[in-house]
Amino acid sequence: MDIITATRHGKVRGRVDRSIASYLGIPYAAAPFGVHRFRAPAPVEPWEGIRDALEFGPTAPQRPYRPPLDRLIPDVDIPGEECLNLNVWAPQAVGRPLPVLVWIHGGSLRNGSAAMPLYDGRAFARDGVVLVSVNYRLGVEGFGVFPDAPDNRGLLDQIAALTWVRDNIAGFGGDPGCVTVCGESAGAISIAALLTSPRAAGLFQRAILQSGPPHTVTRAGGAKTVRAMAKALRVPATAEGFAGVDRERLLDVQDELVGRADPVSGGPGFHIVVDDDVVPADPPPPSVDLLLGCNREEYRLWFVPSGAVERVSRLTLRLALLKFRIPGRVARLYRAGRPDARPGVILGEMATDLLLRGPLNRLADSRLTDSLSDDSLSGDSRPSDPLPGGSRPARTFFYEFAWRSPVLGLGACHALEIGFVFDNLRHGEALSGPDAPQPLADVMHRAWVDFATSGDPGWTPWDTRRPVRVFDHPGTSTVLAPRQEELRAWL
């Protein structure tokens, strides 16, 4: 059955299936090509009549992941220029404003789309949450640093989408005053920037960071990839110079330079840059409730399918320690805790903690109202004092996803938790296999629904004891300060 809903730009036609309404491919900004290419997102031109929102809209230009990741994280490629679009899933005719969850996909700021079947929002809508998923510009189009173009264009796209949500979501049954923004990997890194951006102030009330810590670089650092591409293309390192290059050629060169890079091994890539406009150099502390965490064996997505975990020798490990300036005492501590582990496992575990678990712990610590001391793990803590007027300070909740996938020995790898969060294991089988535990998806999905609804996912907020909700099967539990000795070694 079709359903018609009005937005500020015109009416859209969605579809109702089993009491869930879906609206796909709604533009929230003008197509970022032609006069709008390499520019901040421009407003959508209003349309007459009723616009169909029955199929996913175009995806941002990109090349698929390289093997073997292309089989584990299959991309969706939908051609067209109107790639600044979003999708909405909502329960039909509830009668009261519902909480809203806005999903920002990951993909190293160069891959991914809101059209991936894994991100289907029906389960959230079924459980009383309006789910919005967003496409934004990727790669050099969205995050290339040029002297003649605004920085962080992909982040500006996300802000434009959140503005659309504020202005329009009530018509879809959502509450614009109860918005949670949620993302994984590069999506979480984006949200960490949005948390401190004055441009995004007031557009959301809660945030969820899955396997992505705060990370920005300087403009000079961000421009390195553009300069390398310009050299290969034989054009000036300017937006004007890049705009004259055939789009397919631009994508080919981008893929040649950054296609093999990954968060663990490093390499050239695209980053959010500090620009003192969208992303300030000295940001204020975030003031919204925050749910954040990571997977126990993040590194295995990159190290295991590629065979790197087997190729890393003792010599390779030593060279990596030198390259990343990791003290020998840190490596000795990790070896002592894993006496039978191969050098590739030791390196991967350290990389996970260095790049993800450690920074996320520090972010959680930075939000405590009580300062931490060396005795902070004694178990003594007191609840946060109420703020003047009876309000409470923003709370932080920390999780770890620990269930191990049997597929290719991936274990509790990066991105594995997404199918559980979306209660969509069928479309997560490439990573989890066909027998992933539905009870774990029930528990994890419910925690995300509860956080989006009330700001409380169901366990103790972060305090000086560092409580972490460990999602595993069987047996999800809250653990105090897991593996803190290893985390402290990095200080």
C-alpha positions as CSV (number, residue, x, y, z in Angstrom):
1,M,0.0,0.0,0.0
2,D,1.3,3.5,-0.9
3,I,1.4,6.4,1.6
4,I,1.8,10.1,0.9
5,T,3.7,12.4,3.3
6,A,4.5,16.1,3.0
7,T,8.0,17.6,3.4
8,R,9.0,21.2,3.2
9,H,10.2,20.6,-0.4
10,G,7.1,18.7,-1.6
11,K,5.1,15.5,-1.1
12,V,6.7,12.0,-1.3
13,R,5.1,8.7,-1.9
14,G,6.3,5.8,0.3
15,R,5.2,2.2,0.8
16,V,3.6,0.4,3.8
17,D,4.4,-3.2,4.4
18,R,3.3,-5.0,7.5
19,S,2.5,-1.7,9.3
20,I,6.0,-0.3,8.5
21,A,6.2,2.7,6.2
22,S,9.4,3.2,4.2
23,Y,10.4,6.2,2.1
24,L,13.6,5.7,0.1
25,G,15.9,8.1,-1.7
26,I,14.4,11.4,-0.5
27,P,16.8,14.3,-1.4
28,Y,17.9,16.5,1.5
29,A,20.3,18.7,-0.6
30,A,20.9,19.5,-4.3
31,A,22.9,17.1,-6.4
32,P,26.6,17.9,-5.6
33,F,27.7,18.2,-9.3
34,G,27.8,20.9,-11.9
35,V,27.8,24.2,-10.2
36,H,27.5,22.5,-6.8
37,R,30.5,20.2,-7.1
38,F,33.2,20.6,-4.4
39,R,30.8,23.1,-2.7
40,A,28.9,23.1,0.6
41,P,25.5,21.3,0.2
42,A,22.9,23.5,-1.5
43,P,19.1,23.5,-0.7
44,V,16.9,21.2,-2.6
45,E,14.7,22.8,-5.2
46,P,11.0,22.2,-4.3
47,W,9.0,20.0,-6.6
48,E,5.4,20.0,-7.8
49,G,3.1,17.1,-7.3
50,I,4.1,13.8,-5.6
51,R,7.7,12.5,-5.8
52,D,8.1,8.7,-5.6
53,A,10.3,7.5,-2.7
54,L,9.9,3.8,-3.5
55,E,13.5,2.9,-4.5
56,F,16.9,3.7,-3.0
57,G,18.5,6.9,-4.5
58,P,21.9,7.2,-6.1
59,T,24.9,6.3,-4.1
60,A,28.0,8.5,-3.7
61,P,30.7,7.8,-6.4
62,Q,33.2,5.2,-5.2
63,R,35.0,2.1,-6.1
64,P,34.1,-1.2,-4.3
65,Y,36.3,-2.6,-1.6
66,R,39.2,-4.6,-2.9
67,P,39.4,-8.4,-2.5
68,P,38.9,-10.1,-0.1
69,L,36.9,-7.4,1.7
70,D,34.5,-7.0,-1.3
71,R,33.0,-10.4,-0.4
72,L,32.7,-9.6,3.3
73,I,31.4,-6.0,2.9
74,P,29.6,-5.9,-0.5
75,D,28.9,-2.3,-1.6
76,V,25.8,-1.2,-3.4
77,D,26.3,1.0,-6.5
78,I,23.3,3.0,-7.8
79,P,24.2,5.5,-10.5
80,G,23.0,9.0,-10.6
81,E,23.9,12.5,-9.4
82,E,21.3,13.0,-6.7
83,C,23.4,11.1,-4.1
84,L,22.6,13.4,-1.2
85,N,19.5,11.5,-0.2
86,L,18.2,9.7,2.8
87,N,15.8,6.9,3.8
88,V,13.1,6.8,6.4
89,W,11.4,3.8,8.1
90,A,8.6,4.5,10.5
91,P,5.7,2.6,12.1
92,Q,2.4,3.5,10.6
93,A,-0.1,5.6,12.6
94,V,1.3,5.4,16.1
95,G,-0.4,8.6,17.3
96,R,2.5,10.1,19.3
97,P,5.9,11.5,18.4
98,L,8.5,8.7,18.3
99,P,12.3,8.8,19.0
100,V,14.5,9.1,15.9
101,L,17.7,7.3,15.2
102,V,19.9,8.7,12.3
103,W,22.4,6.2,10.9
104,I,25.6,7.4,9.4
105,H,27.4,4.5,7.6
106,G,31.1,3.7,7.7
107,G,33.6,2.9,5.0
108,S,36.9,4.9,5.7
109,L,35.2,8.0,4.3
110,R,35.5,6.5,0.8
111,N,33.1,3.5,0.7
112,G,29.6,2.6,1.8
113,S,26.0,3.8,1.3
114,A,22.7,3.9,3.1
115,A,21.3,1.5,0.6
116,M,23.2,-1.5,2.0
117,P,20.6,-4.2,2.9
118,L,22.4,-4.6,6.3
119,Y,21.1,-1.1,7.2
120,D,17.4,-1.8,6.7
121,G,15.5,0.1,9.4
122,R,12.4,-2.1,9.7
123,A,13.4,-3.7,13.1
124,F,13.9,-0.2,14.6
125,A,10.5,0.9,13.2
126,R,8.9,-2.3,14.5
127,D,10.1,-1.4,18.0
128,G,8.9,2.2,18.0
129,V,12.0,4.1,16.6
130,V,12.0,6.1,13.4
131,L,15.1,5.1,11.5
132,V,16.8,7.5,9.1
133,S,19.8,6.5,7.1
134,V,21.9,9.0,5.2
135,N,24.1,9.1,2.1
136,Y,26.9,11.7,2.0
137,R,29.8,12.6,-0.3
138,L,32.9,10.3,0.0
139,G,36.5,10.3,-1.0
140,V,38.0,13.3,-2.7
141,E,34.5,14.7,-3.5
142,G,33.6,14.8,0.2
143,F,36.8,15.0,2.1
144,G,39.5,16.2,-0.3
145,V,41.3,19.3,1.0
146,F,41.5,22.1,-1.5
147,P,42.5,25.8,-1.3
148,D,39.4,26.8,-3.3
149,A,36.7,24.7,-1.7
150,P,35.2,24.4,1.8
151,D,36.7,21.6,3.9
152,N,34.7,18.7,5.4
153,R,32.1,18.7,2.7
154,G,30.9,15.2,3.6
155,L,30.5,16.4,7.2
156,L,28.5,19.4,6.0
157,D,26.3,16.9,4.1
158,Q,25.6,15.1,7.3
159,I,24.7,18.3,9.0
160,A,22.3,19.2,6.1
161,A,20.7,15.8,6.6
162,L,20.3,16.3,10.3
163,T,18.8,19.7,9.5
164,W,16.3,18.0,7.2
165,V,15.4,15.6,10.0
166,R,14.8,18.6,12.4
167,D,12.5,20.3,9.8
168,N,10.7,17.3,8.4
169,I,10.7,14.2,10.7
170,A,7.5,15.2,12.5
171,G,5.6,14.5,9.3
172,F,6.9,10.9,9.4
173,G,5.9,10.4,13.1
174,G,9.3,11.3,14.6
175,D,10.1,13.7,17.4
176,P,12.6,16.3,16.3
177,G,13.5,16.9,20.0
178,C,14.5,13.2,20.6
179,V,17.1,12.5,17.9
180,T,20.0,10.1,18.4
181,V,22.8,10.1,15.8
182,C,24.5,6.7,15.4
183,G,27.4,5.5,13.2
184,E,30.0,2.9,12.8
185,S,33.7,3.2,12.0
186,A,34.0,6.3,9.8
187,G,30.4,7.1,10.6
188,A,31.3,7.1,14.3
189,I,34.4,9.3,13.6
190,S,32.1,11.7,11.8
191,I,29.8,11.8,14.8
192,A,32.7,12.5,17.1
193,A,33.3,15.6,15.0
194,L,29.6,16.5,15.0
195,L,29.5,16.3,18.8
196,T,31.8,19.4,19.0
197,S,30.7,21.2,15.8
198,P,28.9,24.5,16.3
199,R,27.1,23.8,13.0
200,A,25.5,20.7,14.5
201,A,24.5,22.2,17.8
202,G,20.9,21.3,18.8
203,L,20.4,18.9,15.9
204,F,20.6,15.8,18.1
205,Q,20.2,14.9,21.8
206,R,22.1,11.6,22.0
207,A,24.9,9.9,20.1
208,I,26.2,6.4,19.5
209,L,29.8,5.7,18.4
210,Q,30.5,2.1,17.2
211,S,34.2,1.3,16.6
212,G,35.2,4.9,15.7
213,P,37.0,7.3,18.0
214,P,37.5,11.1,17.7
215,H,40.0,11.6,14.9
216,T,41.0,14.7,13.0
217,V,44.1,16.0,11.1
218,T,45.4,19.4,10.2
219,R,44.6,20.9,6.8
220,A,48.2,20.3,5.7
221,G,47.9,16.6,6.7
222,G,44.5,16.3,5.0
223,A,45.8,17.8,1.8
224,K,48.5,15.1,1.2
225,T,46.2,12.7,-0.5
226,V,44.9,15.5,-2.9
227,R,48.5,16.4,-3.8
228,A,49.3,12.8,-4.6
229,M,46.2,12.5,-6.7
230,A,47.0,15.8,-8.5
231,K,50.4,14.5,-9.3
232,A,49.0,11.3,-10.8
233,L,46.3,13.2,-12.7
234,R,48.7,16.0,-13.8
235,V,46.4,18.7,-12.8
236,P,46.6,21.5,-10.1
237,A,45.8,20.4,-6.6
238,T,42.6,22.6,-6.7
239,A,38.9,21.9,-6.8
240,E,38.9,23.7,-10.2
241,G,41.6,21.4,-11.5
242,F,39.9,18.2,-10.2
243,A,36.5,19.4,-11.5
244,G,37.9,19.2,-15.1
245,V,38.8,15.5,-14.7
246,D,36.6,12.7,-16.0
247,R,34.8,11.2,-12.9
248,E,35.8,7.6,-13.7
249,R,39.4,8.6,-14.1
250,L,39.2,10.4,-10.8
251,L,37.9,7.3,-9.1
252,D,40.5,5.1,-10.7
253,V,43.3,7.3,-9.4
254,Q,41.7,7.6,-6.0
255,D,41.4,3.8,-5.8
256,E,45.0,3.3,-6.9
257,L,46.3,5.5,-4.1
258,V,44.0,4.7,-1.2
259,G,42.3,1.4,-2.1
260,R,44.7,-0.7,-0.2
261,A,44.9,1.4,3.0
262,D,43.1,0.4,6.1
263,P,42.7,1.8,9.6
264,V,45.2,-0.7,11.2
265,S,47.9,-0.9,8.6
266,G,47.6,2.8,7.7
267,G,48.4,4.4,4.3
268,P,47.0,7.4,2.5
269,G,43.4,8.2,3.0
270,F,40.7,10.8,3.7
271,H,40.2,12.5,7.0
272,I,38.1,15.1,8.8
273,V,40.2,18.2,9.2
274,V,40.3,20.9,11.8
275,D,39.0,24.0,10.0
276,D,37.9,26.3,12.8
277,D,34.4,26.5,11.2
278,V,32.8,23.1,11.1
279,V,35.4,21.4,13.3
280,P,37.0,23.8,15.8
281,A,40.6,23.4,17.0
282,D,39.6,23.8,20.6
283,P,36.1,22.2,20.8
284,P,33.9,22.3,23.9
285,P,33.1,19.0,25.7
286,P,30.1,17.2,24.3
287,S,27.0,17.7,26.3
288,V,24.8,14.9,25.1
289,D,24.3,11.3,26.4
290,L,26.8,9.0,24.7
291,L,26.9,5.3,24.0
292,L,30.2,4.1,22.7
293,G,32.4,1.0,22.3
294,C,34.1,-1.4,20.0
295,N,34.6,-5.0,19.1
296,R,37.1,-7.2,21.0
297,E,39.1,-8.2,17.9
298,E,38.6,-5.3,15.5
299,Y,41.9,-6.0,13.7
300,R,40.9,-9.4,12.4
301,L,38.7,-7.9,9.6
302,W,41.9,-6.7,7.9
303,F,44.5,-9.1,9.2
304,V,42.8,-12.5,8.8
305,P,41.2,-12.5,5.3
306,S,44.3,-10.9,3.8
307,G,46.6,-13.5,5.5
308,A,48.5,-10.7,7.3
309,V,48.1,-12.4,10.6
310,E,50.1,-15.3,9.4
311,R,52.7,-13.2,7.5
312,V,53.7,-11.0,10.4
313,S,57.0,-12.4,11.7
314,R,58.9,-11.4,14.9
315,L,61.0,-9.1,12.8
316,T,57.9,-7.5,11.3
317,L,56.5,-7.0,14.8
318,R,59.8,-5.3,15.9
319,L,59.7,-3.0,12.9
320,A,56.1,-2.1,13.6
321,L,57.0,-1.3,17.2
322,L,59.7,1.1,15.9
323,K,57.4,2.7,13.2
324,F,54.7,3.4,15.7
325,R,57.0,4.2,18.6
326,I,55.5,1.6,20.8
327,P,57.6,1.0,23.9
328,G,59.0,-2.5,24.4
329,R,57.4,-2.8,27.8
330,V,54.0,-2.6,26.0
331,A,54.8,-5.4,23.7
332,R,56.1,-7.5,26.5
333,L,52.9,-7.0,28.5
334,Y,50.8,-8.1,25.5
335,R,53.0,-11.2,24.9
336,A,52.8,-12.1,28.6
337,G,49.0,-12.1,28.4
338,R,49.0,-14.3,25.2
339,P,52.0,-16.6,25.5
340,D,51.0,-18.8,22.6
341,A,49.9,-16.1,20.2
342,R,51.5,-15.5,16.8
343,P,53.3,-12.1,16.3
344,G,50.5,-11.1,13.9
345,V,47.9,-11.5,16.7
346,I,50.1,-9.5,19.2
347,L,50.4,-6.7,16.6
348,G,46.7,-6.8,15.9
349,E,45.7,-6.7,19.5
350,M,48.0,-3.7,20.1
351,A,46.6,-1.9,17.0
352,T,43.0,-2.4,18.2
353,D,43.8,-0.9,21.6
354,L,46.1,1.9,20.2
355,L,43.6,3.0,17.5
356,L,40.2,2.2,19.0
357,R,39.8,0.9,22.6
358,G,42.3,3.3,24.1
359,P,40.9,6.5,22.5
360,L,37.3,5.5,23.3
361,N,38.3,4.9,26.9
362,R,39.9,8.3,27.1
363,L,36.9,9.9,25.6
364,A,34.7,8.3,28.2
365,D,37.1,9.3,31.0
366,S,37.1,12.9,29.7
367,R,33.4,13.1,30.3
368,L,33.5,12.1,34.0
369,T,32.5,14.9,36.4
370,D,35.0,13.4,38.9
371,S,38.7,13.5,38.1
372,L,40.4,10.1,37.8
373,S,43.3,9.1,40.0
374,D,45.7,6.2,40.1
375,D,43.3,4.4,42.6
376,S,40.3,4.9,40.3
377,L,39.8,1.1,39.9
378,S,39.4,0.6,43.7
379,G,35.6,0.3,43.2
380,D,34.9,3.5,45.1
381,S,32.9,5.9,43.1
382,R,29.9,8.2,43.7
383,P,27.1,9.2,41.4
384,S,27.3,12.4,39.5
385,D,25.8,15.3,41.4
386,P,22.7,16.9,39.9
387,L,23.3,20.1,38.0
388,P,21.6,23.3,39.1
389,G,17.8,23.2,38.3
390,G,17.6,19.4,38.9
391,S,19.1,18.4,35.5
392,R,21.8,15.8,35.4
393,P,25.2,15.8,33.6
394,A,25.4,13.9,30.3
395,R,26.0,10.2,30.8
396,T,28.3,7.8,29.0
397,F,27.7,4.1,28.5
398,F,30.5,1.8,27.3
399,Y,30.1,-1.6,25.5
400,E,32.3,-4.3,24.0
401,F,31.1,-6.8,21.4
402,A,32.8,-10.1,22.1
403,W,30.9,-12.8,20.1
404,R,33.3,-14.5,17.7
405,S,32.3,-15.2,14.2
406,P,33.3,-18.6,12.8
407,V,33.6,-17.2,9.2
408,L,37.2,-17.4,8.0
409,G,38.3,-17.1,11.7
410,L,37.2,-13.5,11.8
411,G,36.3,-13.7,15.5
412,A,34.9,-10.5,17.1
413,C,36.1,-8.4,14.1
414,H,35.3,-4.8,12.9
415,A,31.7,-4.3,11.7
416,L,30.5,-7.7,12.9
417,E,28.1,-6.0,15.5
418,I,26.1,-4.1,12.9
419,G,23.8,-7.0,12.0
420,F,23.1,-7.5,15.7
421,V,22.4,-3.8,16.3
422,F,19.9,-3.7,13.4
423,D,18.4,-7.1,14.3
424,N,19.2,-8.0,10.7
425,L,21.4,-11.1,10.9
426,R,20.1,-12.4,7.5
427,H,21.9,-9.6,5.7
428,G,25.0,-9.8,8.0
429,E,25.8,-13.5,7.1
430,A,28.9,-12.6,5.0
431,L,30.6,-11.7,8.3
432,S,28.7,-13.7,10.9
433,G,27.7,-16.9,9.0
434,P,24.2,-18.4,8.9
435,D,24.0,-19.5,12.5
436,A,24.6,-16.2,14.4
437,P,22.8,-16.2,17.7
438,Q,19.4,-14.4,17.5
439,P,19.2,-14.0,21.3
440,L,22.3,-11.8,21.2
441,A,20.7,-9.7,18.4
442,D,17.6,-9.4,20.6
443,V,19.6,-8.1,23.5
444,M,21.9,-5.7,21.6
445,H,19.1,-4.3,19.4
446,R,17.0,-3.6,22.5
447,A,19.8,-1.7,24.1
448,W,20.1,0.6,21.1
449,V,16.3,1.1,21.0
450,D,16.2,1.9,24.8
451,F,19.1,4.3,24.5
452,A,17.4,6.1,21.6
453,T,14.1,6.2,23.5
454,S,15.3,7.1,27.1
455,G,19.1,7.6,27.0
456,D,19.5,4.5,29.1
457,P,20.6,1.3,27.4
458,G,20.2,-0.8,30.5
459,W,23.5,-0.9,32.4
460,T,25.6,1.3,34.7
461,P,26.8,4.6,33.3
462,W,30.6,5.1,33.0
463,D,32.2,6.1,36.3
464,T,35.6,5.7,37.9
465,R,35.0,1.9,38.0
466,R,34.8,1.9,34.2
467,P,31.8,-0.5,33.8
468,V,31.7,-2.1,30.3
469,R,28.7,-4.0,28.9
470,V,30.1,-7.1,27.2
471,F,27.8,-8.5,24.5
472,D,28.5,-12.2,24.0
473,H,26.6,-15.4,23.6
474,P,25.7,-17.0,25.9
475,G,26.0,-14.6,28.7
476,T,25.9,-10.8,28.2
477,S,27.3,-9.1,31.4
478,T,28.7,-5.9,32.8
479,V,32.5,-6.1,33.6
480,L,34.4,-3.5,35.6
481,A,37.6,-2.2,33.9
482,P,38.4,-5.1,31.5
483,R,42.1,-5.4,30.6
484,Q,43.0,-2.1,32.2
485,E,46.6,-3.1,32.8
486,E,47.1,-3.2,29.0
487,L,45.3,0.1,28.4
488,R,47.4,1.8,31.2
489,A,50.5,0.6,29.5
490,W,49.9,3.2,26.7
491,L,49.9,6.1,29.1
